[in-house]
């Protein structure tokens, strides 16, 4: 039974166009083709990336952050309170109005004190600028090196200039050493991102990032298996072409270099839109989705590969909308572009708290039993 399932999964008609199969990828006369077992090499490469990242962040990113003047505002920690801490950890980080009223009775706090405690406690959970800077500098370094290394490996190839040539003699295209290492390193890096997702900074597009990583890993792996190497390297190059600009803009944002950040982010937006919304769909996806139909009848692997390409394209449109929103926000003259995906620290000054308590007293009367009485007109808590 298992052998029949295995044979069905690896059937030629699923992975290749009619008239071709796995036999076409058999090495001969010093000509090497990609093998499924090659992908196992990406696991130790991914683990090496995790180790190298830790070393890089400590020995390179942290001193660089100090050199650029990355600093954090001192956060006021929430005072120890078992009742509020239990609610924060087990129930909600954003209590409702009724929950605040109940917590006031349990803790003998005023409404404003409960609000302030939760603001401070939420701020404690947010990553500081140094952590953000180190993560951005690591990704910037990889994407920068990967882009220019990939460009050097592809710029002299015929299919780089005429993308239809990526199907020339498919699937019997020999594997080049530069293609092997480009694939293994890129795939290993994306696997390392997936492995570190629990400790990395979680932004508002966290789910989209997970989908992107999984789709990218699946796309790279599948293109390796069926020797879509030429198309796969072009897709990776297009992605790396703008990513390092985004990460460098983040670095200067965290350092407070406003004009530099805005300039790089504008450049990133232009490159992102041109590469992800023009080159990728109208050149690369056209060459992988439309042009092959003039050469071969469609087959399941064709639909799977191009389905993943379309998933990535939808994500690119989603991110392009966020990017344009950020560009529009700072073009009228605001000081610095803000990442739409990042959580910001909630303001919490002692003056604001004292003024707020005075306003509460003037509206609702004196504090009773350690907390301010609530009325139906009380403003909803943010």
C-alpha positions in Angstrom: 0.0 0.0 0.0 2.7 2.5 1.0 4.8 1.6 -2.1 1.8 2.4 -4.3 1.2 5.7 -2.5 4.9 6.5 -3.0 4.8 5.7 -6.7 1.7 7.9 -7.1 3.3 10.9 -5.3 6.4 10.7 -7.5 4.6 9.9 -10.7 6.1 11.7 -13.7 2.7 13.1 -14.9 2.3 15.0 -11.7 5.7 16.8 -11.7 6.6 17.1 -15.4 4.9 17.8 -18.7 4.0 15.0 -21.0 7.0 13.1 -22.4 9.3 14.0 -19.5 10.0 12.5 -16.1 12.5 11.9 -13.3 14.7 9.9 -15.8 15.6 13.2 -17.5 17.3 14.3 -14.3 19.8 11.4 -14.1 23.4 12.6 -14.0 25.5 11.6 -17.0 28.8 12.6 -18.6 29.8 15.0 -15.8 26.4 16.8 -16.2 24.7 17.2 -12.8 21.0 17.8 -12.1 19.2 18.8 -8.9 18.3 15.9 -6.6 15.6 15.8 -3.9 18.2 14.7 -1.3 20.1 17.9 -1.9 17.5 19.8 0.1 18.5 18.1 3.3 21.6 20.3 3.2 19.4 23.3 4.0 18.7 22.1 7.5 22.3 22.4 8.8 22.7 25.6 6.8 19.6 27.1 8.6 21.0 26.1 12.0 24.3 27.7 11.0 22.4 30.9 10.2 20.8 30.9 13.6 24.2 30.6 15.3 25.8 33.2 13.0 23.0 35.6 13.6 23.5 35.5 17.4 27.2 36.2 16.9 26.5 38.9 14.4 24.0 40.7 16.6 26.4 40.7 19.6 29.7 41.6 17.8 28.5 43.7 14.9 25.0 45.0 15.3 25.2 46.1 18.9 28.4 48.2 18.4 26.9 49.6 15.2 23.8 50.6 17.1 25.9 52.4 19.7 27.9 54.1 16.9 24.7 55.4 15.2 23.2 56.5 18.4 20.3 54.0 18.8 18.8 54.6 22.3 15.6 53.8 24.1 13.5 56.0 26.2 13.5 54.7 29.8 10.3 52.8 30.3 8.5 53.0 33.6 7.7 49.4 34.8 4.3 48.5 36.1 4.3 48.0 39.9 4.0 44.4 41.1 0.3 43.5 41.5 -0.7 39.8 41.5 -4.4 40.5 40.6 -3.6 42.7 37.6 -0.7 40.5 36.5 -2.9 37.4 36.6 -5.6 39.2 34.5 -2.9 40.5 32.1 -1.4 37.0 31.5 -4.5 34.8 31.5 -7.4 37.0 30.3 -6.5 40.0 28.3 -3.9 42.7 27.8 -6.6 45.2 26.9 -9.3 45.0 29.6 -12.8 46.1 28.8 -14.7 48.8 30.7 -16.5 46.3 32.8 -13.3 44.4 33.6 -11.6 47.7 34.7 -14.5 48.3 37.1 -14.1 44.9 38.5 -10.3 45.2 38.8 -10.7 48.5 40.6 -12.8 46.8 43.3 -10.3 43.9 43.7 -7.2 46.1 43.9 -8.5 49.3 45.5 -7.1 51.2 42.5 -8.7 54.1 40.7 -9.7 53.7 37.1 -6.8 55.9 36.0 -4.4 53.8 38.0 -5.6 50.6 36.4 -5.4 52.1 33.0 -1.8 53.3 33.7 -0.8 49.9 35.0 -1.9 48.1 31.9 -0.3 50.7 29.6 3.0 50.3 31.4 2.7 46.5 31.4 2.0 46.4 27.7 5.0 48.6 27.1 7.2 46.1 29.0 6.2 43.4 26.5 7.2 45.5 23.4 10.7 45.0 22.0 13.1 47.9 22.5 14.8 49.8 19.7 18.1 47.9 20.1 16.4 44.5 19.5 14.7 45.9 16.5 17.9 47.4 15.2 19.8 44.2 15.6 17.2 42.2 13.7 17.0 44.7 10.9 20.8 44.9 10.6 21.1 41.1 10.3 18.5 40.9 7.6 20.0 43.9 5.8 23.4 42.2 5.7 22.0 39.0 4.3 19.7 40.6 1.7 22.5 42.9 0.5 25.0 40.1 0.1 22.4 37.7 -1.4 21.3 40.3 -3.9 24.7 41.3 -5.3 25.9 37.7 -5.2 22.8 36.5 -7.1 23.2 39.4 -9.6 26.8 38.4 -10.2 25.7 34.8 -10.8 22.9 35.6 -13.2 23.9 38.7 -15.1 25.8 36.8 -17.8 23.2 34.1 -18.3 21.0 34.3 -21.4 17.7 33.8 -19.5 18.5 36.8 -17.4 18.0 39.0 -20.5 15.4 36.9 -22.3 13.3 35.1 -19.7 11.7 32.8 -22.3 15.0 31.0 -22.4 14.4 29.6 -18.9 12.4 26.9 -20.6 15.1 26.1 -23.2 15.6 22.3 -23.1 13.5 21.9 -20.0 13.8 19.9 -17.8 17.2 18.7 -19.0 19.1 21.9 -18.0 22.3 21.1 -16.1 22.8 22.5 -12.6 25.6 25.1 -12.2 27.6 25.3 -9.0 26.5 29.0 -8.6 22.9 27.9 -8.8 23.4 25.2 -6.2 24.8 27.5 -3.6 22.4 30.3 -4.4 19.5 27.9 -3.7 20.9 26.2 -0.7 21.8 29.5 1.0 18.5 31.3 0.2 16.4 28.3 1.3 18.5 27.8 4.4 18.0 31.5 5.3 14.2 31.4 4.9 14.1 28.2 7.0 16.1 30.0 9.7 13.5 32.8 9.7 10.7 30.3 10.1 12.6 28.7 13.0 13.2 32.0 14.8 9.7 33.4 14.3 8.8 32.8 17.9 11.7 35.1 19.2 11.6 37.6 16.4 9.6 40.9 16.6 5.9 40.2 15.9 4.3 42.9 13.7 0.8 43.5 12.6 1.4 41.5 9.4 2.7 38.5 11.4 0.3 36.0 9.8 1.1 37.3 6.3 4.8 36.9 7.1 4.3 33.3 8.1 2.3 32.6 4.9 5.1 34.4 2.9 7.9 32.3 4.5 6.0 29.0 3.9 5.1 29.9 0.4 8.7 30.9 -0.4 10.1 27.7 1.1 7.6 25.6 -0.8 8.3 27.5 -4.0 12.1 27.2 -3.7 11.9 23.6 -2.8 9.5 22.6 -5.6 11.4 24.6 -8.2 14.5 22.7 -7.1 12.8 19.3 -7.4 11.6 19.7 -10.9 14.5 21.8 -12.2 12.7 25.1 -12.4 16.1 26.5 -11.4 16.3 29.3 -13.9 12.9 30.7 -13.0 13.6 30.2 -9.2 16.8 32.2 -9.2 15.1 35.1 -11.0 12.3 35.1 -8.4 14.8 35.1 -5.5 16.8 37.9 -7.1 13.7 40.1 -7.5 12.8 39.6 -3.9 16.3 40.4 -2.6 16.5 43.6 -4.8 14.3 45.7 -2.4 14.5 43.9 0.9 17.9 45.3 1.9 16.6 48.8 1.3 13.7 48.3 3.6 15.9 46.9 6.4 18.4 49.8 6.0 15.5 52.3 6.2 14.5 50.6 9.5 18.0 50.8 10.9 18.2 54.6 10.2 14.6 55.0 11.6 15.7 53.4 14.9 18.8 55.6 15.0 16.7 58.7 14.5 18.3 59.7 11.1 15.1 61.1 9.8 16.1 62.5 6.4 18.3 59.4 5.6 15.4 57.1 6.6 12.9 58.9 4.5 15.2 59.0 1.4 16.0 55.3 1.6 12.4 54.4 2.3 11.2 56.4 -0.8 13.9 54.6 -2.9 12.7 51.2 -1.4 9.1 52.0 -2.3 10.0 52.7 -5.9 12.1 49.6 -6.2 9.5 47.4 -4.5 6.7 48.6 -6.7 8.7 48.2 -9.9 10.1 44.8 -9.1 7.1 43.2 -7.2 4.2 44.8 -9.1 5.8 45.1 -12.6 8.7 42.8 -13.2 7.4 39.9 -11.2 3.9 39.6 -12.6 4.3 40.9 -16.1 7.7 39.3 -16.9 8.4 36.4 -14.6 4.9 35.1 -13.8 4.0 35.6 -17.4 6.9 33.5 -18.4 6.1 30.8 -15.9 2.3 30.8 -16.3 1.4 31.9 -19.8 4.4 31.2 -22.1 4.8 27.5 -21.1 1.3 26.7 -22.4 2.7 27.4 -25.9 5.3 24.6 -25.3 3.6 22.0 -23.1 0.1 21.0 -22.0 -0.6 22.0 -18.3 0.1 19.4 -15.6 -0.4 19.4 -11.8 3.1 20.7 -11.0 2.5 23.6 -13.3 -0.6 24.6 -11.4 1.1 24.1 -8.0 4.1 26.3 -8.9 2.1 29.1 -10.4 -0.4 28.9 -7.5 2.4 29.7 -5.1 3.6 32.5 -7.3 0.1 34.0 -7.2 0.0 33.7 -3.4 3.2 35.7 -3.3 1.8 38.3 -5.7 -1.3 38.8 -3.5 1.0 39.4 -0.5 3.0 41.9 -2.5 -0.1 43.8 -3.4 -1.0 43.9 0.3 2.4 45.1 1.3 2.5 47.7 -1.5 -0.7 49.2 -0.1 0.9 49.5 3.4 4.1 51.0 1.8 2.1 53.6 -0.1 0.2 54.5 3.1 3.5 55.2 4.8 4.9 57.2 1.9 1.7 59.4 1.8 1.9 60.0 5.6 5.4 61.5 5.5 5.4 63.3 2.2 3.5 66.3 3.4 6.4 67.1 5.8 6.2 64.8 8.7 9.5 64.1 10.4 9.9 60.4 9.8 8.2 57.5 8.2 6.6 55.0 10.7 6.3 51.3 10.0 2.6 50.6 9.7 3.2 47.0 10.9 5.0 47.9 14.2 3.4 48.5 17.6 4.3 51.8 19.2 4.8 52.5 22.9 1.8 54.0 24.6 2.4 57.4 26.1 2.4 57.4 29.8 3.5 60.5 31.7 2.9 61.3 35.3 1.4 64.7 34.4 -1.1 63.1 32.1 -2.1 60.7 34.8 -2.5 63.4 37.5 -4.5 65.6 35.1 -6.6 62.7 34.2 -7.4 62.0 37.8 -8.4 65.6 38.4 -10.7 65.5 35.4 -12.2 62.3 36.7 -12.9 63.8 40.1 -14.4 66.9 38.6 -16.8 64.8 36.6 -17.7 62.0 39.0 -17.0 63.5 42.4 -14.5 62.4 45.0 -12.8 59.0 44.9 -14.9 56.5 46.8 -13.6 53.3 48.3 -10.2 53.8 46.5 -11.6 54.1 43.0 -13.5 56.6 40.8 -17.1 55.8 40.3 -18.0 55.0 36.7 -20.9 56.6 34.8 -22.5 55.8 31.5 -20.8 58.7 29.8 -17.2 57.6 30.6 -14.9 57.6 27.6 -14.0 54.1 26.3 -10.5 52.9 27.2 -8.1 52.7 24.3 
